């Protein structure tokens, strides 16, 4: 009788444990915070054909850092077109009109999602509105992209769009390469290869027979698995003293040679490069909504200025237009954090670009 009661108690406890794990797994909080791990569990258990589903905005690529998912929708808007470029609404054009193509390369401050939810208000889209039907603006922004990724993306993809003008809006993400130790001009110190988990028969067996507790455990464990790309092999930023030392003394060969090669390739393709320096908030506001930058504000300011001087010199060497971000009159309230702008700021950025590119936008009138 005692054994029967003990066995029944164990079974009941196991059932309650399984039920509790199910409730925890299906809770809104767990689902929201463990999307990556849940996708991997569903893939291993055969409920989806791949880890990357329609809810994944980015996809891995063997040669590029990653790519934007074609036709990705989120927050009530179609965010990407069929080639993975951020949507730029196009105006109606008269039959036979062949617009000049303006390709915009940059990081998240060009791509602008999720900071600007409606793609029509990202600055490349506002640029399109200002230029009108005689131009076609293409937003090739890629979040986290340095000049290494911009160069690779242009070589493998963007050049085949045959742009007439290419705006390169960069200089900020490359600061991260300066901040991390063991500098390599190929930026291999900044990027690490991502990998999918390789579940064996034991893992599959545990998931099959372990019920909801097993799902909960594996989803939690695999949630940190970098399945697309790893932004840096080290976590976090260096301590403020080390950050300042890096800002002052870190090499910049990678940034300089990436940007120089990108400019040469654009010119060889018959397009006109424009270098647009990275727009950053005032030093005293850099850590607003960016607690990881507290104590490192001056270091980031110095490091960025070093990159901007390189951009300016390359522009002068190739007789290019350099859009100096210091001449862009920003307002503190435009900044959502250290560099991303609200809709008003994006509109002002587009207007700033148009005003300074008149000579190449409308050469016959100048």
FIMIVEX-330928 format. One line per field, with one value per residue (C-alpha): residue in three letters; x, z, y. Coordinates in steps of 0.1 Angstrom, whole numbers, plus 5000, padded with zeros to 4 digits. Layout:
resn = c(ALA ...)
u = c(X ...)
w = c(Z ...)
v = c(Y ...)
//
This chain:
resn = c(UNK UNK UNK UNK UNK UNK UNK UNK UNK UNK UNK UNK UNK UNK UNK UNK UNK UNK UNK UNK UNK UNK UNK UNK UNK UNK UNK UNK UNK UNK UNK UNK UNK UNK UNK UNK UNK UNK UNK UNK UNK UNK UNK UNK UNK UNK UNK UNK UNK UNK UNK UNK UNK UNK UNK UNK UNK UNK UNK UNK UNK UNK UNK UNK UNK UNK UNK UNK UNK UNK UNK UNK UNK UNK UNK UNK UNK UNK UNK UNK UNK UNK UNK UNK UNK UNK UNK UNK UNK UNK UNK UNK UNK UNK UNK UNK UNK UNK UNK UNK UNK UNK UNK UNK UNK UNK UNK UNK UNK UNK UNK UNK UNK UNK UNK UNK UNK UNK UNK UNK UNK UNK UNK UNK UNK UNK UNK UNK UNK UNK UNK UNK UNK UNK UNK UNK UNK UNK UNK UNK UNK UNK UNK UNK UNK UNK UNK UNK UNK UNK UNK UNK UNK UNK UNK UNK UNK UNK UNK UNK UNK UNK UNK UNK UNK UNK UNK UNK UNK UNK UNK UNK UNK UNK UNK UNK UNK UNK UNK UNK UNK UNK UNK UNK UNK UNK UNK UNK UNK UNK UNK UNK UNK UNK UNK UNK UNK UNK UNK UNK UNK UNK UNK UNK UNK UNK UNK UNK UNK UNK UNK UNK UNK UNK UNK UNK UNK UNK UNK UNK UNK UNK UNK UNK UNK UNK UNK UNK UNK UNK UNK UNK UNK UNK UNK UNK UNK UNK UNK UNK UNK UNK UNK UNK UNK UNK UNK UNK UNK UNK UNK UNK UNK UNK UNK UNK UNK UNK UNK UNK UNK UNK UNK UNK UNK UNK UNK UNK UNK UNK UNK UNK UNK UNK UNK UNK UNK UNK UNK UNK UNK UNK UNK UNK UNK UNK UNK UNK UNK UNK UNK UNK UNK UNK UNK UNK UNK UNK UNK UNK UNK UNK UNK UNK UNK UNK UNK UNK UNK UNK UNK UNK UNK UNK UNK UNK UNK UNK UNK UNK UNK UNK UNK UNK UNK UNK UNK UNK UNK UNK UNK UNK UNK UNK UNK UNK UNK UNK UNK UNK UNK UNK UNK UNK UNK UNK UNK UNK UNK UNK UNK UNK UNK UNK UNK UNK UNK UNK UNK UNK UNK UNK UNK UNK UNK UNK)
u = c(5000 5029 5046 5014 5009 5045 5043 5011 5026 5056 5034 5012 5043 5057 5024 5022 5059 5052 5021 5040 5068 5042 5026 5061 5070 5038 5038 5041 5072 5091 5079 5090 5125 5134 5123 5156 5157 5120 5127 5156 5135 5108 5133 5149 5115 5105 5078 5096 5118 5146 5157 5150 5113 5092 5097 5134 5144 5179 5194 5229 5251 5284 5302 5285 5280 5243 5215 5181 5152 5134 5098 5100 5070 5068 5049 5022 5046 5064 5100 5121 5116 5121 5158 5161 5166 5147 5115 5117 5083 5087 5067 5048 5070 5061 5065 5100 5116 5148 5156 5191 5199 5211 5224 5228 5252 5254 5247 5216 5215 5207 5186 5168 5146 5133 5140 5118 5089 5074 5100 5086 5101 5136 5160 5167 5129 5126 5155 5135 5105 5127 5143 5112 5106 5138 5157 5154 5168 5179 5183 5211 5216 5226 5225 5259 5277 5313 5331 5341 5305 5297 5326 5316 5280 5289 5312 5288 5255 5249 5272 5250 5222 5243 5239 5248 5255 5266 5263 5285 5273 5297 5325 5307 5305 5342 5349 5339 5368 5391 5377 5383 5417 5439 5432 5433 5426 5405 5382 5385 5389 5354 5335 5332 5316 5280 5269 5238 5234 5242 5217 5225 5203 5204 5192 5164 5154 5153 5131 5109 5104 5112 5080 5076 5105 5129 5115 5119 5155 5166 5149 5166 5200 5198 5184 5219 5231 5243 5228 5233 5264 5284 5291 5322 5340 5343 5314 5308 5330 5364 5367 5368 5406 5412 5385 5403 5437 5421 5405 5438 5461 5442 5451 5427 5442 5411 5388 5411 5417 5381 5368 5395 5388 5351 5356 5378 5353 5324 5344 5355 5319 5312 5293 5300 5308 5298 5312 5289 5304 5286 5262 5265 5249 5267 5293 5273 5243 5260 5251 5215 5196 5231 5242 5271 5287 5287 5323 5333 5317 5349 5367 5339 5341 5378 5377 5349 5368 5398 5377 5360 5394 5402 5370 5376 5412 5400 5373 5399 5423 5396 5380 5347 5320 5324 5293 5306 5283 5295 5278 5245 5227 5210 5187 5192 5156 5160 5183 5167 5201 5237 5231 5196 5172 5135 5113 5120 5157 5156 5138 5164 5192 5176 5173 5209 5220 5200 5212 5248 5246 5231 5262 5260 5223 5216 5250 5234 5221 5254)
w = c(5000 5009 4976 4957 4975 4969 4932 4928 4946 4923 4892 4904 4912 4877 4861 4881 4872 4835 4837 4854 4828 4801 4816 4820 4784 4769 4790 4771 4790 4781 4745 4741 4756 4742 4705 4692 4716 4708 4671 4675 4696 4670 4642 4661 4668 4631 4635 4612 4581 4593 4623 4603 4598 4587 4621 4616 4600 4591 4575 4574 4544 4536 4524 4540 4577 4572 4549 4554 4548 4515 4519 4557 4574 4609 4630 4603 4575 4547 4558 4530 4493 4474 4474 4511 4508 4532 4515 4499 4485 4449 4431 4399 4369 4333 4308 4295 4323 4335 4369 4383 4410 4443 4464 4502 4521 4559 4592 4614 4611 4574 4577 4606 4618 4644 4654 4625 4622 4590 4563 4545 4573 4572 4558 4525 4519 4527 4504 4477 4484 4481 4448 4431 4402 4384 4410 4425 4460 4473 4511 4514 4551 4573 4611 4627 4594 4594 4562 4559 4555 4532 4510 4508 4502 4474 4457 4459 4455 4452 4423 4400 4406 4385 4407 4395 4429 4460 4494 4521 4555 4580 4605 4637 4637 4628 4662 4677 4659 4676 4710 4710 4717 4693 4664 4630 4599 4585 4616 4625 4661 4659 4642 4652 4631 4641 4643 4646 4675 4665 4685 4687 4692 4730 4727 4704 4727 4757 4738 4726 4760 4785 4779 4787 4812 4785 4761 4787 4795 4758 4747 4776 4768 4730 4732 4735 4704 4678 4646 4622 4632 4663 4665 4686 4702 4734 4754 4763 4760 4777 4809 4805 4809 4783 4760 4761 4754 4724 4712 4711 4699 4683 4646 4619 4588 4584 4581 4558 4534 4534 4526 4500 4482 4483 4467 4440 4431 4430 4407 4384 4381 4367 4398 4419 4455 4483 4518 4546 4581 4610 4629 4666 4696 4716 4739 4771 4756 4743 4772 4772 4767 4763 4799 4785 4772 4807 4813 4777 4761 4755 4742 4716 4706 4700 4681 4658 4650 4640 4615 4602 4595 4575 4555 4549 4536 4513 4499 4492 4476 4452 4447 4463 4482 4519 4540 4573 4601 4622 4597 4602 4628 4650 4680 4712 4712 4678 4692 4706 4719 4709 4672 4660 4651 4654 4623 4626 4627 4597 4576 4585 4576 4542 4536 4547 4521 4492 4499 4497 4467 4442 4421 4413 4415 4390 4371 4341 4364 4381)
v = c(5000 5023 5016 5023 5056 5066 5056 5076 5106 5105 5102 5131 5152 5145 5155 5187 5194 5188 5210 5238 5237 5239 5270 5286 5277 5291 5322 5355 5365 5333 5333 5369 5365 5331 5333 5321 5291 5282 5283 5259 5235 5236 5229 5200 5185 5188 5215 5239 5234 5257 5277 5309 5315 5344 5360 5363 5396 5384 5354 5339 5342 5323 5355 5384 5392 5384 5395 5410 5386 5393 5405 5407 5423 5436 5462 5465 5474 5455 5463 5447 5443 5411 5415 5423 5461 5483 5495 5529 5539 5549 5577 5572 5578 5588 5560 5558 5578 5561 5574 5579 5554 5565 5537 5544 5522 5523 5506 5508 5546 5541 5509 5526 5497 5492 5528 5540 5515 5529 5526 5556 5578 5565 5591 5573 5572 5609 5615 5598 5621 5651 5640 5629 5606 5614 5594 5559 5557 5522 5517 5491 5498 5468 5470 5466 5469 5483 5492 5456 5445 5475 5466 5429 5438 5461 5436 5407 5424 5462 5470 5449 5474 5498 5528 5563 5577 5558 5575 5558 5567 5552 5558 5549 5511 5509 5525 5491 5475 5501 5493 5456 5440 5421 5444 5429 5450 5422 5428 5391 5402 5419 5391 5354 5327 5318 5282 5262 5238 5202 5181 5145 5115 5120 5156 5145 5117 5139 5164 5136 5119 5147 5167 5203 5205 5193 5220 5246 5236 5234 5266 5284 5269 5274 5309 5324 5304 5328 5313 5341 5361 5370 5408 5404 5374 5394 5406 5442 5473 5477 5496 5534 5537 5510 5525 5558 5542 5524 5556 5573 5546 5517 5511 5522 5504 5483 5513 5532 5503 5491 5526 5533 5500 5506 5541 5528 5500 5525 5547 5519 5509 5544 5557 5587 5580 5604 5600 5609 5610 5592 5614 5611 5628 5654 5638 5646 5627 5596 5574 5584 5551 5535 5527 5506 5538 5555 5567 5560 5591 5610 5579 5573 5610 5608 5575 5587 5619 5598 5579 5611 5626 5595 5598 5635 5627 5599 5622 5649 5624 5612 5647 5635 5653 5648 5654 5667 5656 5686 5708 5689 5711 5685 5688 5669 5657 5640 5613 5581 5570 5578 5579 5568 5596 5600 5608 5645 5639 5615 5641 5667 5643 5637 5675 5680 5654 5669 5705 5695 5672 5696 5696 5659 5655 5682 5687 5704 5732 5738)
//
